[in-house]
Amino acid sequence: AIFDESAKKDDEVFRTAVGDLNQNEEILQTEKITFSVTFVDGSNPFQAVQE
């Protein structure tokens, strides 16, 4: 798919940013940032809509 490489790069940048935030003691005292990313099969429109 056209977006695979871009999505993987965006995911990597996002994970790095969240990791940096979770290293910040001031933020950790009040918040812990969690997230989940699911890659869907772009050729299956039903799965893309469900997700």
N, CA, C and O atoms as a Tinker XYZ file with bonds, in Angstrom:
   204  protein
     1  N      0.847000   -1.192000    0.000000    73     2
     2  CA     0.000000    0.000000    0.000000    64     1     3
     3  C      0.883000    1.242000    0.000000    63     2     4     5
     4  O      2.029000    1.209000    0.448000    81     3
     5  N      0.344000    2.306000   -0.495000    73     3     6
     6  CA     1.095000    3.558000   -0.614000    64     5     7
     7  C      1.470000    4.107000    0.760000    63     6     8     9
     8  O      2.541000    4.691000    0.923000    81     7
     9  N      0.595000    3.923000    1.744000    73     7    10
    10  CA     0.785000    4.592000    3.028000    64     9    11
    11  C      1.601000    3.796000    4.036000    63    10    12    13
    12  O      1.894000    4.306000    5.118000    81    11
    13  N      1.981000    2.553000    3.714000    73    11    14
    14  CA     2.663000    1.700000    4.693000    64    13    15
    15  C      3.901000    2.355000    5.289000    63    14    16    17
    16  O      4.029000    2.440000    6.510000    81    15
    17  N      4.815000    2.819000    4.435000    73    15    18
    18  CA     6.069000    3.394000    4.932000    64    17    19
    19  C      5.812000    4.652000    5.747000    63    18    20    21
    20  O      6.428000    4.855000    6.793000    81    19
    21  N      4.905000    5.493000    5.271000    73    19    22
    22  CA     4.578000    6.728000    5.986000    64    21    23
    23  C      3.961000    6.412000    7.348000    63    22    24    25
    24  O      4.295000    7.049000    8.346000    81    23
    25  N      3.073000    5.440000    7.385000    73    23    26
    26  CA     2.416000    5.071000    8.644000    64    25    27
    27  C      3.422000    4.524000    9.643000    63    26    28    29
    28  O      3.352000    4.839000   10.831000    81    27
    29  N      4.354000    3.709000    9.172000    73    27    30
    30  CA     5.365000    3.152000   10.073000    64    29    31
    31  C      6.263000    4.255000   10.621000    63    30    32    33
    32  O      6.630000    4.240000   11.796000    81    31
    33  N      6.612000    5.208000    9.769000    73    31    34
    34  CA     7.453000    6.329000   10.207000    64    33    35
    35  C      6.700000    7.182000   11.228000    63    34    36    37
    36  O      7.261000    7.555000   12.259000    81    35
    37  N      5.430000    7.493000   10.945000    73    35    38
    38  CA     4.615000    8.278000   11.877000    64    37    39
    39  C      4.486000    7.558000   13.214000    63    38    40    41
    40  O      4.567000    8.185000   14.270000    81    39
    41  N      4.287000    6.246000   13.170000    73    39    42
    42  CA     4.151000    5.455000   14.394000    64    41    43
    43  C      5.433000    5.528000   15.217000    63    42    44    45
    44  O      5.383000    5.664000   16.440000    81    43
    45  N      6.572000    5.438000   14.552000    73    43    46
    46  CA     7.864000    5.501000   15.236000    64    45    47
    47  C      8.055000    6.865000   15.908000    63    46    48    49
    48  O      8.497000    6.939000   17.054000    81    47
    49  N      7.723000    7.935000   15.194000    73    47    50
    50  CA     7.846000    9.286000   15.750000    64    49    51
    51  C      6.909000    9.449000   16.944000    63    50    52    53
    52  O      7.289000   10.029000   17.962000    81    51
    53  N      5.695000    8.942000   16.820000    73    51    54
    54  CA     4.719000    9.053000   17.899000    64    53    55
    55  C      5.189000    8.296000   19.137000    63    54    56    57
    56  O      5.093000    8.805000   20.254000    81    55
    57  N      5.696000    7.081000   18.937000    73    55    58
    58  CA     6.194000    6.287000   20.069000    64    57    59
    59  C      7.356000    6.992000   20.758000    63    58    60    61
    60  O      7.453000    6.978000   21.986000    81    59
    61  N      8.233000    7.605000   19.978000    73    59    62
    62  CA     9.366000    8.342000   20.550000    64    61    63
    63  C      8.868000    9.521000   21.377000    63    62    64    65
    64  O      9.358000    9.761000   22.481000    81    63
    65  N      7.896000   10.256000   20.847000    73    63    66
    66  CA     7.353000   11.414000   21.567000    64    65    67
    67  C      6.695000   10.987000   22.877000    63    66    68    69
    68  O      6.895000   11.627000   23.909000    81    67
    69  N      5.916000    9.915000   22.839000    73    67    70
    70  CA     5.263000    9.422000   24.057000    64    69    71
    71  C      6.316000    8.941000   25.051000    63    70    72    73
    72  O      6.193000    9.177000   26.253000    81    71
    73  N      7.341000    8.274000   24.553000    73    71    74
    74  CA     8.431000    7.826000   25.423000    64    73    75
    75  C      9.109000    8.997000   26.107000    63    74    76    77
    76  O      9.411000    8.933000   27.299000    81    75
    77  N      9.349000   10.066000   25.362000    73    75    78
    78  CA     9.967000   11.266000   25.937000    64    77    79
    79  C      9.069000   11.876000   27.010000    63    78    80    81
    80  O      9.549000   12.277000   28.071000    81    79
    81  N      7.770000   11.945000   26.736000    73    79    82
    82  CA     6.839000   12.504000   27.724000    64    81    83
    83  C      6.812000   11.653000   28.988000    63    82    84    85
    84  O      6.749000   12.186000   30.096000    81    83
    85  N      6.858000   10.337000   28.826000    73    83    86
    86  CA     6.805000    9.448000   29.977000    64    85    87
    87  C      8.095000    9.489000   30.791000    63    86    88    89
    88  O      8.125000    9.002000   31.921000    81    87
    89  N      9.164000   10.063000   30.231000    73    87    90
    90  CA    10.415000   10.239000   30.966000    64    89    91
    91  C     10.374000   11.488000   31.847000    63    90    92    93
    92  O     11.196000   11.649000   32.749000    81    91
    93  N      9.413000   12.366000   31.579000    73    91    94
    94  CA     9.330000   13.644000   32.279000    64    93    95
    95  C      8.676000   13.434000   33.645000    63    94    96    97
    96  O      7.495000   13.097000   33.722000    81    95
    97  N      9.440000   13.633000   34.723000    73    95    98
    98  CA     8.949000   13.359000   36.076000    64    97    99
    99  C      7.705000   14.172000   36.436000    63    98   100   101
   100  O      6.802000   13.655000   37.094000    81    99
   101  N      7.647000   15.431000   36.016000    73    99   102
   102  CA     6.486000   16.262000   36.348000    64   101   103
   103  C      5.208000   15.685000   35.752000    63   102   104   105
   104  O      4.158000   15.683000   36.393000    81   103
   105  N      5.308000   15.200000   34.529000    73   103   106
   106  CA     4.133000   14.607000   33.879000    64   105   107
   107  C      3.808000   13.267000   34.531000    63   106   108   109
   108  O      2.638000   12.944000   34.741000    81   107
   109  N      4.839000   12.488000   34.851000    73   107   110
   110  CA     4.609000   11.160000   35.413000    64   109   111
   111  C      3.898000   11.209000   36.760000    63   110   112   113
   112  O      3.191000   10.266000   37.116000    81   111
   113  N      4.072000   12.283000   37.508000    73   111   114
   114  CA     3.420000   12.370000   38.814000    64   113   115
   115  C      1.901000   12.462000   38.679000    63   114   116   117
   116  O      1.175000   12.092000   39.601000    81   115
   117  N      1.422000   12.948000   37.549000    73   115   118
   118  CA    -0.025000   13.105000   37.394000    64   117   119
   119  C     -0.615000   12.260000   36.268000    63   118   120   121
   120  O     -1.783000   11.877000   36.333000    81   119
   121  N      0.163000   11.969000   35.257000    73   119   122
   122  CA    -0.376000   11.273000   34.087000    64   121   123
   123  C      0.605000   10.221000   33.591000    63   122   124   125
   124  O      1.820000   10.414000   33.643000    81   123
   125  N      0.075000    9.132000   33.121000    73   123   126
   126  CA     0.875000    8.154000   32.385000    64   125   127
   127  C      0.209000    8.012000   31.030000    63   126   128   129
   128  O     -0.967000    7.659000   30.945000    81   127
   129  N      0.948000    8.283000   29.984000    73   127   130
   130  CA     0.372000    8.273000   28.641000    64   129   131
   131  C      0.473000    6.865000   28.061000    63   130   132   133
   132  O      1.557000    6.289000   27.977000    81   131
   133  N     -0.655000    6.334000   27.671000    73   131   134
   134  CA    -0.674000    5.030000   27.015000    64   133   135
   135  C     -1.447000    5.167000   25.710000    63   134   136   137
   136  O     -2.279000    6.060000   25.557000    81   135
   137  N     -1.165000    4.283000   24.786000    73   135   138
   138  CA    -1.844000    4.329000   23.497000    64   137   139
   139  C     -1.726000    2.964000   22.840000    63   138   140   141
   140  O     -0.913000    2.136000   23.249000    81   139
   141  N     -2.525000    2.742000   21.844000    73   139   142
   142  CA    -2.389000    1.525000   21.050000    64   141   143
   143  C     -2.551000    1.895000   19.583000    63   142   144   145
   144  O     -3.325000    2.783000   19.225000    81   143
   145  N     -1.811000    1.200000   18.760000    73   143   146
   146  CA    -1.873000    1.425000   17.321000    64   145   147
   147  C     -2.153000    0.085000   16.658000    63   146   148   149
   148  O     -1.484000   -0.908000   16.943000    81   147
   149  N     -3.131000    0.062000   15.782000    73   147   150
   150  CA    -3.447000   -1.154000   15.045000    64   149   151
   151  C     -3.340000   -0.859000   13.558000    63   150   152   153
   152  O     -4.010000    0.033000   13.038000    81   151
   153  N     -2.492000   -1.616000   12.885000    73   151   154
   154  CA    -2.397000   -1.474000   11.433000    64   153   155
   155  C     -3.466000   -2.357000   10.805000    63   154   156   157
   156  O     -3.559000   -3.548000   11.102000    81   155
   157  N     -4.265000   -1.761000    9.942000    73   155   158
   158  CA    -5.332000   -2.510000    9.292000    64   157   159
   159  C     -4.943000   -2.803000    7.849000    63   158   160   161
   160  O     -4.054000   -2.167000    7.283000    81   159
   161  N     -5.614000   -3.760000    7.284000    73   159   162
   162  CA    -5.398000   -4.119000    5.885000    64   161   163
   163  C     -6.125000   -3.095000    5.020000    63   162   164   165
   164  O     -7.354000   -3.092000    4.954000    81   163
   165  N     -5.369000   -2.232000    4.362000    73   163   166
   166  CA    -5.966000   -1.168000    3.569000    64   165   167
   167  C     -6.799000   -1.654000    2.406000    63   166   168   169
   168  O     -7.633000   -0.913000    1.887000    81   167
   169  N     -6.582000   -2.901000    1.987000    73   167   170
   170  CA    -7.352000   -3.424000    0.861000    64   169   171
   171  C     -8.700000   -3.978000    1.317000    63   170   172   173
   172  O     -9.512000   -4.398000    0.493000    81   171
   173  N     -8.937000   -3.979000    2.625000    73   171   174
   174  CA   -10.211000   -4.458000    3.151000    64   173   175
   175  C    -10.970000   -3.265000    3.734000    63   174   176   177
   176  O    -10.749000   -2.904000    4.890000    81   175
   177  N    -11.858000   -2.649000    2.956000    73   175   178
   178  CA   -12.542000   -1.430000    3.423000    64   177   179
   179  C    -13.384000   -1.663000    4.668000    63   178   180   181
   180  O    -13.590000   -0.739000    5.454000    81   179
   181  N    -13.874000   -2.887000    4.860000    73   179   182
   182  CA   -14.707000   -3.166000    6.032000    64   181   183
   183  C    -13.880000   -3.105000    7.311000    63   182   184   185
   184  O    -14.328000   -2.571000    8.325000    81   183
   185  N    -12.676000   -3.653000    7.256000    73   183   186
   186  CA   -11.811000   -3.604000    8.434000    64   185   187
   187  C    -11.400000   -2.166000    8.728000    63   186   188   189
   188  O    -11.375000   -1.754000    9.888000    81   187
   189  N    -11.078000   -1.405000    7.694000    73   187   190
   190  CA   -10.662000   -0.014000    7.880000    64   189   191
   191  C    -11.780000    0.795000    8.535000    63   190   192   193
   192  O    -11.515000    1.643000    9.386000    81   191
   193  N    -13.018000    0.537000    8.144000    73   191   194
   194  CA   -14.153000    1.258000    8.727000    64   193   195
   195  C    -14.383000    0.806000   10.164000    63   194   196   197
   196  O    -14.665000    1.631000   11.034000    81   195
   197  N    -14.266000   -0.499000   10.422000    73   195   198
   198  CA   -14.467000   -1.023000   11.776000    64   197   199
   199  C    -13.476000   -0.425000   12.755000    63   198   200   201
   200  O    -13.848000   -0.026000   13.858000    81   199
   201  N    -12.222000   -0.362000   12.357000    73   199   202
   202  CA   -11.179000    0.132000   13.245000    64   201   203
   203  C    -11.402000    1.599000   13.500000    63   202   204
   204  O    -10.631000    2.223000   14.229000    81   203
